[in-house]
Each structure stands twice: as structure tokens, then as C-alpha cells.
Amino acid sequence: MTEGDRERIGDYVLGLLEGADLAAFEQQLASDPELRMAVERLRGHLGKLDDTVEPLPANPALWARIASELDTPVVTAAPPRAANDNRWRGFAGIAASLLVALSIGYLAGSNFGQAPQPLMVAVLLTEGSAEPAVLVEAFADDSIRLVPLELAQKPDDRVYQVWTLPDPETGPISMGIFEDPQTMRLAGPNLPAPQSGQLYEITLEPTGGSPTGRPTGPILVKGFAKTPL
């Protein structure tokens, strides 16, 4: 399976493919059992997020502020047209799972100002099987928030190192190292604002991090940033 296939699988499951790209992928899907299995694996893993997150009660002050700032009544969206049913089948639960996982930090406070919004979000997929392993949120202050879902266990003499590629001419830049997969915030170096399509990946490196300043170990997971809606 090519890198392009893995990226299209993620875009398809997240409902980002449209028009000719969507039609071409679904035509390939109809004749490629391996591709269908990869799509179902990704859907299944994202769907599991529903079982790992409990609803958080919203602070009454938050709802009061929302109500005071709304100038127009809330309108219930019409159901999608039949022509779009295939594209969105099964996506509602996945989208809800991702929104819950990525929004915990935004709505836990009593007002909007307490939690910064990420500029970009990436789902890092495992090499080969294209299964979601880590969620990445990239912020304007050069930091990232990692939410590991299913990261391969490392040897005792290795660490996980996070990389990003803001510019192919400068090469990959380290965002930091860690040893235990857990939700965390890493403060990276001074970089340009993250862009849609920017690569993020995690490699296994010697204790203390890569000795060369570039990835030297195997790539465990990687993915490309998207602008959150």
C-alpha cells in the first residue's frame, strides 16, 4: 500500500474526498479487498473512541455566554440528500468520536478564553496497516498536544521522538521526545505557523533523542495536518 493510498484512506473515512477524487476512490474500493479492509480498520479504531470518553457537563456560565452572543435563532440542519448518503454512511459516529477526543480541552473551562484552539489537527497512522495511533493538535505557540491511541511498545533503550516537516528544504524538525505514551503537550522550537498538509511523524530513537538531529530510527506513525472545521 502506497503513502498516497494511506492518505486517501484517512481522507475518505473523515469525509474529505469530493467529486472525481471520491468517485475514483470508491471505484478502487469496489475492486480492492485490501483497501476495503484498511478502511474498515480505520473506521473501527476511530469508532472505539466513543467508548473511551465520558460526557463532560458544561458549566452553566458557558451556556449563558453562548446564548447572550447568539444574534440568530438556532436552525436544525436538513438531512443530507440521498446522493450524499454513501459518502457519509458511518461517518457520523466517527466524526463525533474525533470531536469529543479533540474538544475535551476546549470545553472543560468556564469560558472560551481558557483553552487555545489548535491551528491544525493530524491523525497519525501506523506504517503498513494505516491504523490511527496518535492524534496531534498543533498550536500557534509552536507547541503540540499528543493524544496517543495505540502506539507500539518501545525497547527500554529507546525513546519516542516527534518530528514535523514545515519545509522540505530545511528537512524534519524535532518537536521533542517522550518515553511513556500519554496525553501531553510538547513545546517545539520557533517554527512557521503549521500548514495544512504538513507532515508529522514519530520515530524510535536512542535514549536522549536522535544523535544527528534528523530521524535515524524506524517510523512508527505519520500523518498530515488538516485545518479543523
C-alpha positions as CSV (number, residue, x, y, z in Angstrom):
1,M,0.0,0.0,0.0
2,T,1.4,3.4,-1.0
3,E,1.7,6.5,1.0
4,G,-0.9,8.1,-1.3
5,D,-3.3,5.2,-0.5
6,R,-2.9,5.7,3.2
7,E,-3.6,9.4,2.9
8,R,-6.7,8.8,0.8
9,I,-8.0,6.2,3.2
10,G,-7.8,8.8,6.0
11,D,-9.4,11.5,3.9
12,Y,-12.2,9.1,2.8
13,V,-13.1,7.9,6.3
14,L,-13.1,11.5,7.5
15,G,-15.3,12.6,4.6
16,L,-12.8,14.9,3.0
17,L,-12.8,13.4,-0.5
18,E,-15.1,15.0,-3.0
19,G,-16.1,14.9,-6.7
20,A,-13.8,13.0,-9.0
21,D,-11.4,12.0,-6.2
22,L,-14.3,10.4,-4.2
23,A,-15.6,8.6,-7.3
24,A,-12.2,7.3,-8.2
25,F,-11.5,6.1,-4.6
26,E,-14.9,4.3,-4.4
27,Q,-14.3,2.6,-7.7
28,Q,-10.9,1.4,-6.4
29,L,-12.6,0.4,-3.2
30,A,-15.1,-1.8,-5.0
31,S,-12.3,-3.9,-6.6
32,D,-9.6,-3.9,-3.9
33,P,-10.3,-6.1,-0.8
34,E,-7.1,-5.0,0.9
35,L,-8.2,-1.3,0.6
36,R,-11.7,-2.2,2.0
37,M,-10.1,-3.9,5.0
38,A,-7.9,-0.9,5.7
39,V,-10.9,1.5,5.5
40,E,-12.9,-0.7,7.9
41,R,-10.0,-1.0,10.3
42,L,-9.6,2.8,10.4
43,R,-13.4,3.2,10.9
44,G,-13.3,0.6,13.7
45,H,-10.4,2.2,15.6
46,L,-11.9,5.7,15.4
47,G,-15.3,4.3,16.5
48,K,-13.6,2.9,19.6
49,L,-13.1,6.5,20.8
50,D,-16.8,6.6,21.7
51,D,-16.1,4.0,24.4
52,T,-13.1,5.9,25.9
53,V,-14.6,9.3,26.6
54,E,-17.3,10.2,29.1
55,P,-19.5,13.2,28.6
56,L,-18.4,16.4,30.4
57,P,-21.1,18.6,31.9
58,A,-20.9,22.1,30.6
59,N,-20.6,25.0,33.0
60,P,-24.0,27.0,33.2
61,A,-22.0,30.2,32.7
62,L,-20.7,28.9,29.4
63,W,-24.2,28.3,28.0
64,A,-25.3,31.7,29.3
65,R,-22.5,33.3,27.4
66,I,-23.3,31.4,24.2
67,A,-26.9,32.4,24.5
68,S,-26.0,36.1,25.0
69,E,-23.8,36.2,22.0
70,L,-26.1,34.5,19.5
71,D,-27.8,37.0,17.3
72,T,-29.9,34.5,15.3
73,P,-32.0,31.5,16.3
74,V,-30.6,28.1,16.1
75,V,-31.8,26.3,12.9
76,T,-31.9,22.5,12.7
77,A,-29.9,21.4,9.7
78,A,-31.8,19.5,7.0
79,P,-30.8,15.8,6.5
80,P,-28.3,15.2,3.7
81,R,-29.5,14.4,0.2
82,A,-29.7,10.8,-0.9
83,A,-26.8,11.4,-3.3
84,N,-24.5,12.0,-0.4
85,D,-25.7,9.1,1.7
86,N,-22.9,6.8,0.6
87,R,-20.2,9.4,1.4
88,W,-21.5,10.0,4.9
89,R,-22.6,6.5,5.9
90,G,-20.9,5.6,9.1
91,F,-19.1,8.9,9.3
92,A,-21.4,10.5,11.9
93,G,-20.1,8.3,14.7
94,I,-16.5,8.7,13.7
95,A,-16.8,12.4,13.4
96,A,-18.5,12.6,16.9
97,S,-15.6,10.5,18.3
98,L,-13.0,12.7,16.9
99,L,-14.8,15.9,18.0
100,V,-15.1,14.5,21.5
101,A,-11.5,13.5,21.7
102,L,-10.2,16.7,20.3
103,S,-12.6,19.0,22.2
104,I,-12.2,18.0,25.8
105,G,-9.6,20.7,26.3
106,Y,-11.8,23.4,24.7
107,L,-15.0,23.0,26.7
108,A,-13.7,22.0,30.1
109,G,-13.2,25.6,31.3
110,S,-15.9,28.1,32.3
111,N,-15.3,30.4,29.4
112,F,-13.9,30.4,25.9
113,G,-10.6,32.1,26.8
114,Q,-9.1,29.3,28.9
115,A,-8.3,26.9,26.1
116,P,-6.4,27.8,23.0
117,Q,-7.7,26.4,19.7
118,P,-5.3,24.4,17.5
119,L,-4.4,25.7,14.1
120,M,-4.0,22.2,12.7
121,V,-5.0,18.6,13.6
122,A,-3.4,15.4,12.3
123,V,-4.3,11.8,12.8
124,L,-1.0,9.8,12.7
125,L,-1.4,6.3,11.2
126,T,0.7,3.2,11.7
127,E,3.1,2.3,8.9
128,G,1.7,-0.6,6.8
129,S,-1.7,-1.1,8.4
130,A,-2.8,2.5,8.4
131,E,-4.4,2.3,11.8
132,P,-4.9,5.5,13.8
133,A,-2.3,5.6,16.6
134,V,-1.9,9.3,17.7
135,L,-3.9,12.5,17.5
136,V,-1.8,15.7,17.1
137,E,-3.0,19.2,17.7
138,A,-0.7,22.0,16.5
139,F,-0.9,25.4,18.2
140,A,0.2,28.9,17.2
141,D,2.8,29.0,20.0
142,D,4.9,26.2,18.3
143,S,3.6,23.6,20.8
144,I,1.7,20.4,20.0
145,R,-0.7,18.3,22.0
146,L,-0.4,14.5,21.6
147,V,-3.2,12.1,22.4
148,P,-1.8,8.5,21.9
149,L,-4.4,5.9,21.0
150,E,-2.4,2.8,20.2
151,L,1.4,3.3,20.0
152,A,3.8,0.4,19.6
153,Q,5.7,-0.5,22.8
154,K,9.4,0.6,22.7
155,P,12.5,-1.2,23.9
156,D,14.0,0.1,27.2
157,D,17.0,1.7,25.4
158,R,14.8,3.8,23.0
159,V,12.6,6.9,23.2
160,Y,9.8,8.2,21.0
161,Q,10.7,11.3,19.1
162,V,8.2,13.5,17.4
163,W,9.1,15.3,14.1
164,T,7.4,17.7,11.7
165,L,8.3,18.9,8.2
166,P,7.3,22.6,7.9
167,D,9.6,23.0,4.8
168,P,11.0,20.2,2.7
169,E,14.1,22.3,2.0
170,T,15.1,22.5,5.7
171,G,14.2,18.9,6.5
172,P,12.4,17.4,9.5
173,I,12.4,19.3,12.8
174,S,12.2,17.6,16.2
175,M,9.3,18.6,18.4
176,G,10.6,16.7,21.4
177,I,11.0,13.2,22.9
178,F,9.0,11.1,25.4
179,E,9.1,7.7,26.9
180,D,5.6,6.9,28.1
181,P,2.6,7.2,25.7
182,Q,0.2,9.6,27.4
183,T,-1.7,12.8,26.6
184,M,0.9,15.5,26.7
185,R,2.0,18.9,25.5
186,L,5.4,19.4,23.8
187,A,6.9,22.8,23.2
188,G,8.7,22.8,19.9
189,P,11.3,25.3,18.5
190,N,10.5,28.6,16.8
191,L,8.8,27.5,13.6
192,P,6.5,29.0,10.9
193,A,2.8,28.6,11.6
194,P,1.7,25.0,10.9
195,Q,0.1,24.5,7.5
196,S,-2.4,22.1,6.0
197,G,-0.6,19.1,4.6
198,Q,2.3,19.4,7.0
199,L,3.9,16.1,7.9
200,Y,4.1,14.8,11.5
201,E,5.7,11.5,12.5
202,I,7.1,9.6,15.4
203,T,10.2,7.5,15.3
204,L,12.2,5.3,17.7
205,E,15.5,6.9,18.6
206,P,18.3,6.2,21.1
207,T,18.0,7.5,24.7
208,G,18.2,11.3,24.6
209,G,17.0,11.5,21.1
210,S,18.4,11.3,17.6
211,P,22.2,11.9,17.7
212,T,22.1,13.6,14.3
213,G,19.2,16.0,14.6
214,R,17.4,14.0,11.9
215,P,15.3,10.8,12.2
216,T,17.5,7.8,12.4
217,G,15.2,5.1,13.7
218,P,12.1,3.4,12.2
219,I,9.0,5.5,11.6
220,L,6.2,4.2,13.8
221,V,3.4,6.5,12.8
222,K,2.9,9.5,10.5
223,G,0.1,11.7,9.1
224,F,-0.6,15.1,7.5
225,A,-2.2,18.1,9.2
226,K,-5.7,19.3,8.3
227,T,-7.4,22.5,9.2
228,P,-10.1,21.8,11.9
229,L,-13.6,22.8,11.0
